[in-house]
Amino acid sequence: MKERMNIAVLGDRDSIYCYAALGMDIFPVSDAGEGREALERLAGMRYAVIYVTEQLASQLESEIAVYRDQPVPAIIPIPGVTGNTGCGMKAVRLSVEQAVGTDI
């Protein structure tokens, strides 16, 4: 039987609180330092997917890049309460460029 892998959501409390109602594990952080520590801890806890608010993801670009070529965890930026910053689309564009060899 396969081991169940959970989904984590990382970011400021106001942006991620609603994800708990969907059964996701939430990890509120108040700054980039806490975010770095939490991301490292979550990656070691076998989370298959870690959603990170775009605002936090933009502060953790080098830390997130470490996991980009690994199948698990998938780290996906999501908009926060401050709105869409474009960080998520930038990440998708980079992934497509790596997969097909050019920006489409």
MILUMDREN-986177 format. One line per field, with one value per residue (C-alpha): residue number from 1; x, y, z. Coordinates in Angstrom, 1 decimal, always signed. Layout:
! MILUMDREN-986177
nr = [NUM, ...]
X = [X, ...]
Y = [Y, ...]
Z = [Z, ...]
//
This chain:
! MILUMDREN-986177
nr = [1, 2, 3, 4, 5, 6, 7, 8, 9, 10, 11, 12, 13, 14, 15, 16, 17, 18, 19, 20, 21, 22, 23, 24, 25, 26, 27, 28, 29, 30, 31, 32, 33, 34, 35, 36, 37, 38, 39, 40, 41, 42, 43, 44, 45, 46, 47, 48, 49, 50, 51, 52, 53, 54, 55, 56, 57, 58, 59, 60, 61, 62, 63, 64, 65, 66, 67, 68, 69, 70, 71, 72, 73, 74, 75, 76, 77, 78, 79, 80, 81, 82, 83, 84, 85, 86, 87, 88, 89, 90, 91, 92, 93, 94, 95, 96, 97, 98, 99, 100, 101, 102, 103, 104]
X = [+0.0, +1.3, +2.2, -0.2, +1.6, +0.1, -0.2, +1.2, +0.5, +3.2, +2.8, +1.3, -1.6, -4.3, -3.4, -3.3, -5.9, -8.7, -6.7, -7.1, -10.8, -9.8, -7.8, -4.4, -1.8, -1.1, +2.2, +1.9, +5.2, +5.8, +9.0, +11.4, +13.7, +10.8, +9.8, +13.2, +13.2, +9.7, +10.3, +13.4, +11.4, +8.4, +10.6, +12.1, +8.6, +7.6, +5.0, +4.2, +3.1, +4.0, +2.0, +3.9, +2.3, +3.8, +5.1, +7.0, +8.1, +9.7, +11.8, +12.8, +13.7, +17.1, +15.7, +12.9, +15.4, +17.1, +13.9, +13.0, +14.6, +13.3, +10.0, +9.0, +8.1, +6.5, +6.6, +3.9, +3.4, -0.1, -1.5, -1.9, -4.3, -2.2, -3.0, -1.2, +2.4, +3.2, +5.7, +3.5, +3.4, +7.2, +7.7, +5.4, +7.3, +10.6, +9.4, +8.0, +11.3, +13.3, +11.0, +10.8, +14.0, +12.4, +10.0, +6.7]
Y = [+0.0, +3.4, +5.9, +8.9, +12.2, +15.3, +18.9, +21.8, +25.6, +28.1, +31.8, +34.6, +33.5, +35.6, +34.2, +30.5, +30.1, +29.1, +26.1, +24.3, +23.9, +21.9, +19.5, +20.9, +21.4, +25.1, +26.6, +30.3, +32.3, +36.0, +36.6, +35.1, +33.6, +31.6, +30.7, +29.3, +27.1, +25.9, +25.1, +23.0, +21.2, +20.5, +19.2, +16.7, +15.7, +14.0, +16.5, +15.9, +19.5, +22.6, +25.7, +29.0, +32.4, +34.4, +37.1, +34.6, +32.6, +35.8, +36.0, +32.3, +32.0, +30.4, +28.0, +26.9, +26.5, +23.7, +21.6, +22.5, +19.4, +17.0, +15.2, +15.7, +18.2, +20.2, +23.8, +25.9, +29.7, +30.8, +34.4, +35.7, +38.3, +41.1, +39.8, +38.2, +39.3, +37.4, +35.1, +32.0, +32.7, +33.3, +29.9, +28.2, +30.0, +28.8, +25.2, +25.2, +26.7, +23.9, +21.2, +22.2, +24.2, +27.5, +30.1, +29.5]
Z = [+0.0, -0.9, +1.8, +1.7, +1.1, +2.4, +1.2, +3.2, +2.8, +3.9, +4.2, +6.3, +8.5, +6.8, +3.4, +4.4, +7.2, +4.8, +3.4, +6.7, +5.9, +2.8, +4.9, +4.1, +6.8, +7.3, +8.5, +9.2, +9.3, +9.9, +8.0, +5.5, +8.2, +9.6, +6.1, +5.3, +8.4, +7.8, +4.1, +5.0, +7.7, +5.5, +2.7, +5.1, +6.3, +3.0, +1.9, -1.8, -2.4, -0.6, -1.6, -0.7, -0.9, -3.8, -1.4, +0.6, -2.4, -3.9, -0.7, -0.8, -4.5, -3.9, -1.3, -3.6, -6.5, -4.6, -4.9, -8.5, -10.1, -7.5, -8.0, -4.3, -2.9, -5.7, -4.4, -6.0, -5.5, -4.7, -4.4, -0.9, +0.6, -1.0, -4.5, -7.4, -7.7, -10.9, -9.1, -9.8, -13.6, -13.5, -12.0, -14.5, -17.4, -16.0, -15.7, -19.3, -20.6, -18.8, -20.1, -23.8, -24.1, -25.0, -23.7, -25.4]
//
